[in-house]
C-alpha cells in the first residue's frame, strides 16, 4: 500500500522540483522530482535514506548530503529525474544505532560492520515503498544514482525496470 497525502512545488538552488508526500501505513516517504515522469523511460532516480548527521548537522563523517546535492544537480542538468527520500536513518536501524556505532566507525570499521558490532543489522533498509512510488508516478524505467546493488535488486524484484546503476561521483 502507498497513499499520496499531499503535493506541492519547492524552489531549490537546483531549480523547481515537485514534491509528493506518501504514506505506506507505517512511515512517510517523499518523492522529489523534476519533469514529466508519466510513461517516462531512463529517468535518473536516487533512492535516498534520511541522515540526521549529514542533512541537519553537516557532518563530514558521511557523504549523504553530497550525494543528495550531486543527484539534484544531475537531475537539473537532465531536466528530469526523481529523488525518493525514505525515513530510514542509520541504514534503517535508527539514530540510536548510528550514535552507538560511531566509535567503531572512527576506528576504521566499515559503517555496516559498525552497526553489527553494536547489535544491529548491517543494513535494515527496505526499498519496497520506492518501487510503489515509482509505479504511482507512472515511470517506465529508471537509471539509478547509486552504487548500492540492494537498491537495484529490490526495485527490480518489485517490477521496476532498472536500466543500470550510475554511480555518483563525488
C-alpha positions in Angstrom: 0.0 0.0 0.0 1.1 3.5 -0.8 -1.1 6.6 -0.3 -0.4 10.0 -1.7 -1.0 12.5 1.1 -0.1 15.9 -0.3 1.9 17.6 -3.1 3.4 21.0 -3.9 6.4 22.7 -5.6 9.7 23.7 -4.0 12.2 26.2 -5.3 15.7 24.9 -4.7 19.2 26.0 -5.7 18.9 23.4 -8.5 15.5 24.6 -9.8 11.9 24.0 -9.1 11.1 20.5 -8.0 7.7 18.9 -7.4 7.2 17.1 -4.1 4.7 14.4 -3.2 4.3 13.1 0.2 3.4 9.4 0.5 2.4 7.1 3.4 2.9 3.3 3.4 0.9 2.5 6.5 3.9 3.0 8.8 6.2 5.7 7.5 6.1 8.7 5.3 8.2 8.9 2.1 8.9 11.9 -0.2 9.1 11.9 -4.0 11.0 14.9 -5.1 11.1 15.2 -8.8 11.5 17.4 -11.9 9.9 17.0 -15.3 7.1 14.9 -16.6 7.5 11.3 -15.3 4.3 9.7 -16.6 5.4 7.0 -19.1 9.0 8.3 -19.0 11.9 6.0 -19.7 15.6 6.1 -18.5 14.7 8.5 -15.7 17.5 9.4 -13.3 16.5 8.1 -9.8 18.1 8.5 -6.4 16.6 6.4 -3.6 18.0 8.2 -0.5 17.6 7.5 3.2 17.4 10.2 5.8 20.6 11.1 7.6 20.4 13.4 10.6 24.2 13.8 10.8 24.6 14.8 7.1 21.4 16.6 6.3 20.9 18.6 9.5 24.3 18.7 11.2 26.6 19.0 8.1 28.7 16.1 9.3 31.9 15.5 7.4 31.9 11.8 8.6 29.4 10.8 5.9 28.7 11.7 2.3 24.9 11.7 2.4 24.5 15.5 1.8 27.0 15.4 -1.1 25.1 12.5 -2.7 21.9 14.5 -2.4 23.4 17.6 -3.9 25.0 15.7 -6.8 21.8 13.9 -7.5 19.8 17.1 -7.7 22.5 18.7 -10.0 22.3 15.7 -12.3 18.5 15.8 -12.4 18.6 19.6 -13.1 21.1 19.0 -16.0 18.9 16.2 -17.4 15.7 18.3 -17.0 14.0 15.2 -15.5 14.5 12.9 -12.6 13.4 11.9 -9.1 14.8 11.6 -5.6 12.8 9.3 -3.3 13.6 10.1 0.4 12.8 7.3 2.8 12.7 7.7 6.6 15.4 5.1 7.2 18.0 6.7 9.4 21.1 4.6 10.2 20.6 2.2 7.3 17.1 1.5 8.7 18.3 0.8 12.3 17.6 4.3 13.6 19.6 7.2 15.0 20.2 5.3 18.3 22.1 2.6 16.3 24.0 5.3 14.4 25.1 7.0 17.6 26.2 3.7 19.2 28.2 2.7 16.0 30.2 5.9 15.7 33.1 4.8 17.9 33.6 1.7 15.8 33.5 3.7 12.6 36.1 6.2 13.8 38.4 3.2 14.4 38.1 2.5 10.7 35.4 -0.1 10.7 33.0 0.0 7.7 29.7 1.5 8.7 27.6 -1.6 8.1 30.1 -3.7 10.2 29.9 -1.0 12.9 26.1 -1.4 13.2 26.6 -5.2 13.5 29.3 -4.6 16.2 26.7 -2.8 18.4 23.9 -5.4 17.9 22.0 -4.1 14.8 21.6 -5.3 11.3 24.3 -4.3 8.8 21.5 -2.9 6.6 17.9 -2.9 7.7 16.6 -0.7 5.0 13.5 -1.6 2.9 13.1 -0.1 -0.6 9.7 -1.5 -1.4 8.0 1.9 -0.9 10.3 3.4 -3.5 9.0 0.8 -6.1 5.4 1.6 -5.2 6.1 5.4 -5.6 7.7 4.9 -9.0 4.7 2.9 -10.1 2.3 5.6 -8.8 4.3 8.2 -10.8 4.0 6.1 -13.9 7.7 5.9 -14.5 8.5 3.1 -17.1 12.3 2.7 -16.5 15.0 4.3 -14.3 18.7 4.7 -14.2 19.6 4.5 -10.5 22.0 7.1 -9.0 23.7 4.6 -6.6 26.4 2.1 -6.1 24.1 0.0 -3.8 23.2 -3.2 -5.5 20.5 -3.9 -2.9 18.5 -0.9 -4.1 18.8 -2.0 -7.7 17.8 -5.6 -6.9 14.9 -4.7 -4.7 13.4 -2.3 -7.2 13.8 -4.9 -10.0 12.2 -7.6 -7.9 9.2 -5.3 -7.4 8.7 -4.7 -11.1 10.7 -1.6 -11.8 12.8 -1.7 -15.0 16.2 -0.6 -13.8 18.4 0.1 -16.8 21.6 0.1 -14.7 23.1 2.0 -11.9 25.0 5.2 -12.4 27.5 5.6 -9.5 27.5 9.1 -8.0 31.0 10.6 -8.4 31.8 12.9 -5.5 
